[in-house]
Amino acid sequence: MKDAEIKTVYFERPGPQNTARTLRLAWKRARELGIKAALVASTEGETGVKACTVLKGLKVIVVTHVTGFKRPDTQELLPEHRESILKLGGTVFTATHAFGGVGRAVRRRLNTYQTEEIIANALRIFGQGVKVCIEMALMAADAGLVRTDEEIITVAGTDTGADTAVVLRPAHAQDFFSLRVNEIICKPRL
């Protein structure tokens, strides 16, 4: 790509009121760059359904919280939203969080942080959504759902809804430092 001026949108405040615009901005940039896939974080599934509707023409992978994130043996993705995502042609992906898992267990039991959570906290200086965008890319690459030699769009939010969209080149978790954030399409100005 030649040198270019690319607009980044900074929302006044984080939250679900930015979801529709975030998805439209992500779709527009994906079209401009010829990107074929988007990862979208969605806890209960409402944002995932909206993404499958707006991001037409893209392979949409809705990434959920791991089962047990909130309570043991509980999946937060609502069954009706899962059904809608699948009917709209999306994929639902649930896996251990790249920056959580066993490291979180060590912190909870031994009251000490592990590398994964230190990385997560460092990435949060750019905003919760940016951290989640990067984490999802690692998870999806490890599952073989996205390629590491192609740019993708990742969409996430601060608590609920979507307020962050990023263009990045994924990496496998074991190759974390090969991941490249190429553009920030939008995010809250924190």
C-alpha positions as CSV (number, residue, x, y, z in Angstrom):
1,M,0.0,0.0,0.0
2,K,1.3,3.5,-0.9
3,D,1.5,6.2,1.7
4,A,-2.1,7.2,2.6
5,E,-4.0,9.4,5.0
6,I,-6.5,7.3,6.7
7,K,-9.2,8.6,9.1
8,T,-9.4,7.2,12.6
9,V,-12.6,7.9,14.5
10,Y,-12.3,8.6,18.2
11,F,-15.6,8.3,20.1
12,E,-16.2,10.8,22.9
13,R,-17.0,8.0,25.3
14,P,-16.9,4.2,25.2
15,G,-20.0,2.0,25.1
16,P,-22.8,0.4,23.1
17,Q,-24.0,3.7,21.6
18,N,-21.1,3.4,19.2
19,T,-21.9,-0.1,17.9
20,A,-23.7,0.7,14.7
21,R,-21.1,3.3,13.6
22,T,-18.2,1.0,14.6
23,L,-19.6,-1.8,12.4
24,R,-20.2,0.5,9.5
25,L,-16.7,1.9,9.7
26,A,-15.3,-1.7,9.9
27,W,-17.3,-2.8,6.9
28,K,-16.2,0.3,4.8
29,R,-12.5,-0.3,5.6
30,A,-12.7,-4.0,4.9
31,R,-14.2,-3.2,1.5
32,E,-11.5,-0.6,0.8
33,L,-8.7,-3.0,1.7
34,G,-10.2,-6.2,0.2
35,I,-10.3,-7.9,3.6
36,K,-12.4,-11.1,3.7
37,A,-12.8,-11.9,7.4
38,A,-13.9,-10.1,10.6
39,L,-13.7,-11.2,14.2
40,V,-16.3,-9.7,16.5
41,A,-16.4,-10.0,20.3
42,S,-19.8,-10.7,21.7
43,T,-20.7,-11.8,25.2
44,E,-24.5,-12.4,25.0
45,G,-24.6,-12.3,21.2
46,E,-26.5,-9.1,20.4
47,T,-23.4,-7.4,18.9
48,G,-22.7,-10.6,17.0
49,V,-26.1,-10.6,15.4
50,K,-25.7,-6.9,14.4
51,A,-22.3,-7.7,13.0
52,C,-23.6,-10.5,10.8
53,T,-26.2,-8.1,9.5
54,V,-23.9,-5.2,8.8
55,L,-20.7,-7.0,7.6
56,K,-22.3,-8.6,4.6
57,G,-19.8,-10.2,2.3
58,L,-17.3,-10.9,5.0
59,K,-16.6,-14.1,6.8
60,V,-17.9,-13.1,10.3
61,I,-16.6,-15.0,13.3
62,V,-18.3,-14.1,16.5
63,V,-15.9,-14.7,19.5
64,T,-17.6,-15.4,22.8
65,H,-16.5,-15.5,26.4
66,V,-15.1,-18.8,27.4
67,T,-17.7,-21.0,29.1
68,G,-17.3,-20.5,32.9
69,F,-16.0,-16.9,32.5
70,K,-18.8,-15.5,34.7
71,R,-19.9,-18.6,36.6
72,P,-18.8,-22.3,36.4
73,D,-20.3,-24.2,33.5
74,T,-22.2,-21.2,32.2
75,Q,-22.0,-19.9,28.6
76,E,-23.1,-16.3,28.4
77,L,-24.0,-16.4,24.7
78,L,-27.8,-16.5,24.6
79,P,-29.2,-19.5,22.5
80,E,-31.4,-17.3,20.5
81,H,-28.5,-15.1,19.5
82,R,-26.4,-18.1,18.6
83,E,-29.2,-19.3,16.4
84,S,-29.5,-15.9,14.6
85,I,-25.7,-15.6,14.1
86,L,-25.7,-19.1,12.4
87,K,-28.8,-18.3,10.3
88,L,-27.1,-15.1,9.1
89,G,-24.1,-17.1,8.0
90,G,-21.8,-16.2,10.9
91,T,-19.5,-18.6,12.8
92,V,-19.5,-18.8,16.7
93,F,-16.1,-19.4,18.2
94,T,-15.6,-20.1,21.9
95,A,-12.1,-20.9,23.3
96,T,-9.8,-20.1,26.2
97,H,-8.8,-16.5,26.2
98,A,-5.3,-16.1,25.0
99,F,-4.5,-13.7,27.9
100,G,-6.4,-15.7,30.5
101,G,-6.7,-19.4,31.2
102,V,-4.2,-21.0,33.4
103,G,-2.3,-17.8,34.1
104,R,-5.5,-16.4,35.7
105,A,-5.8,-19.5,37.9
106,V,-2.2,-18.9,39.1
107,R,-3.1,-15.3,40.0
108,R,-6.2,-16.3,41.8
109,R,-4.6,-19.1,43.8
110,L,-1.1,-17.7,44.4
111,N,-1.8,-13.9,44.2
112,T,0.8,-13.3,41.5
113,Y,0.5,-12.3,37.9
114,Q,1.6,-14.4,35.0
115,T,3.0,-13.2,31.6
116,E,-0.4,-13.3,29.8
117,E,-2.1,-11.0,32.3
118,I,0.8,-8.6,32.3
119,I,0.5,-8.4,28.5
120,A,-3.3,-7.9,28.8
121,N,-2.9,-5.1,31.3
122,A,-0.2,-3.4,29.1
123,L,-2.5,-3.6,26.0
124,R,-5.3,-2.0,28.0
125,I,-3.4,1.3,28.0
126,F,-4.7,1.6,24.4
127,G,-8.2,0.7,25.6
128,Q,-10.1,-2.5,26.5
129,G,-11.3,-2.9,23.0
130,V,-7.8,-2.9,21.5
131,K,-6.7,-5.6,24.0
132,V,-9.7,-7.8,23.0
133,C,-9.1,-7.2,19.3
134,I,-5.6,-8.5,19.6
135,E,-6.5,-11.4,21.9
136,M,-9.3,-12.6,19.6
137,A,-6.8,-12.6,16.7
138,L,-4.5,-14.9,18.6
139,M,-7.3,-17.3,19.5
140,A,-8.8,-17.5,16.0
141,A,-5.3,-18.0,14.4
142,D,-4.6,-20.9,16.8
143,A,-8.0,-22.4,15.9
144,G,-7.2,-22.1,12.2
145,L,-10.2,-19.8,11.6
146,V,-8.1,-17.0,10.2
147,R,-4.8,-17.0,8.4
148,T,-1.6,-15.3,9.7
149,D,-0.6,-14.1,6.2
150,E,-3.8,-12.0,5.6
151,E,-5.2,-8.9,7.2
152,I,-8.4,-9.1,9.1
153,I,-10.8,-6.7,10.8
154,T,-11.3,-7.2,14.5
155,V,-14.2,-5.5,16.4
156,A,-14.6,-5.3,20.2
157,G,-15.9,-3.0,22.9
158,T,-15.6,-1.6,26.3
159,D,-18.0,-3.6,28.5
160,T,-21.0,-4.0,26.1
161,G,-21.5,-3.3,22.4
162,A,-18.7,-2.4,20.0
163,D,-16.6,0.8,20.1
164,T,-13.3,-0.4,18.7
165,A,-12.3,-1.7,15.3
166,V,-8.7,-2.6,14.1
167,V,-7.0,-3.8,11.0
168,L,-4.4,-6.4,11.9
169,R,-2.4,-9.3,10.7
170,P,-2.9,-12.2,13.2
171,A,-0.3,-14.5,14.7
172,H,-0.5,-17.7,16.6
173,A,-0.2,-17.2,20.4
174,Q,3.2,-18.8,20.4
175,D,4.3,-16.2,17.9
176,F,2.6,-13.3,19.7
177,F,5.2,-10.7,18.8
178,S,4.7,-11.4,15.1
179,L,1.1,-10.0,15.3
180,R,0.8,-6.5,13.6
181,V,-1.8,-3.9,14.3
182,N,-1.8,-2.1,11.0
183,E,-4.6,0.4,11.6
184,I,-7.0,1.6,14.3
185,I,-10.3,2.3,12.5
186,C,-12.0,3.6,15.6
187,K,-11.8,3.6,19.4
188,P,-13.0,5.6,22.4
189,R,-10.8,8.5,23.3
190,L,-10.1,7.5,26.9
